[in-house]
Amino acid sequence: MYSAFKNGIRGLSVVVGAPKCPIKFDNDASEVEDFVNALEAHLTTKKGSPKKWWSTKVIKLLLELHIDYSRDFGVGSQGVAFLEEKKADQKSKYERDQKNRENILAKKRALEEEEQLEAAKNRKIVAEQSIRMADCFEKIANNATASTDISKVVDEKLEAHQAQVVTSVQNMLGNGT
């Protein structure tokens, strides 16, 4: 029945010159009376047989309930409040996501800077070691040309060490017998 009532209101709203549905229900107001009469005429003159339950009292009762319902749950206050709440939620979610993205980018930048500093330190160390190695090679080259033969020195030191080991072993064998 309420569905037929709402369809009647919708149907009446497209009729040219018909009164519009009031937004406040005042039993004594002329606009309510005009709308109820127009709606009753619209509902009872529809195709087919008119329904027995359509009367001025029934239409007034349903209209009052319909206006209260529309005010409380319709596109009015609840719809606006819902949309405002959704808008605030979306805005806060966007701001939270944006802040998270900024934090992640800041961490990445800090890591990149740290890696760059570490790479610079490593390059400095490698450069210093390269300079030391070049100095060593230069000294070796200069010493080799100054008639100092490295292999000769190594052989002499090796022979001296070998002689020490042989004497040490002989002393141990001589002491043990």
KATA-V305884 format. One record per residue. N is the residue number from 1. PHI is phi in degrees with one decimal (NA if undefined). Layout:
N&PHI  N&PHI
//
This chain:
1&NA  2&-65.6  3&-63.3  4&-64.1  5&-62.9  6&-63.7  7&-62.6  8&-63.9  9&-63.0  10&-62.6  11&-63.4  12&-69.2  13&-68.2  14&-94.5  15&-78.4  16&-68.7  17&83.8  18&-77.4  19&-66.7  20&-88.0  21&-65.3  22&-69.8  23&-96.9  24&-128.0  25&-98.5  26&-126.0  27&-57.8  28&-93.2  29&-72.1  30&-72.1  31&-66.9  32&-67.1  33&-60.3  34&-61.3  35&-67.1  36&-61.6  37&-64.5  38&-65.5  39&-67.4  40&-63.1  41&-64.3  42&-65.8  43&-70.6  44&-86.5  45&-100.2  46&-67.1  47&-56.1  48&80.5  49&-83.6  50&-68.0  51&-79.4  52&-70.5  53&-77.1  54&-74.9  55&-143.1  56&-61.3  57&-65.3  58&-64.9  59&-66.2  60&-63.7  61&-61.7  62&-66.6  63&-65.3  64&-61.6  65&-64.0  66&-64.5  67&-66.0  68&-61.7  69&-62.2  70&-62.9  71&-68.0  72&-80.2  73&-122.8  74&-81.4  75&-69.4  76&-66.9  77&-62.6  78&-66.3  79&-61.8  80&-67.2  81&-62.3  82&-62.0  83&-65.8  84&-63.7  85&-64.9  86&-61.6  87&-62.0  88&-64.5  89&-62.1  90&-63.5  91&-65.0  92&-67.1  93&-65.7  94&-61.8  95&-63.8  96&-64.7  97&-63.2  98&-62.4  99&-64.2  100&-61.6  101&-61.6  102&-63.5  103&-63.5  104&-63.1  105&-63.2  106&-63.0  107&-63.8  108&-63.0  109&-62.4  110&-62.2  111&-64.2  112&-63.3  113&-63.2  114&-63.1  115&-64.9  116&-65.6  117&-63.7  118&-62.3  119&-64.7  120&-64.6  121&-61.7  122&-63.3  123&-62.9  124&-64.2  125&-62.1  126&-62.6  127&-63.7  128&-62.7  129&-66.3  130&-64.0  131&-64.2  132&-61.1  133&-63.3  134&-63.2  135&-62.2  136&-61.9  137&-62.2  138&-66.2  139&-63.6  140&-62.3  141&-64.5  142&-65.7  143&-67.8  144&-67.2  145&-79.1  146&-88.7  147&66.6  148&-103.7  149&-96.5  150&-65.6  151&-65.8  152&-66.5  153&-64.1  154&-62.6  155&-62.9  156&-64.3  157&-66.1  158&-65.7  159&-64.7  160&-65.3  161&-64.9  162&-63.9  163&-64.9  164&-62.9  165&-65.0  166&-63.6  167&-64.8  168&-64.5  169&-69.2  170&-64.8  171&-63.2  172&-67.1  173&-70.4  174&-70.3  175&-74.3  176&-79.2  177&-98.0
//
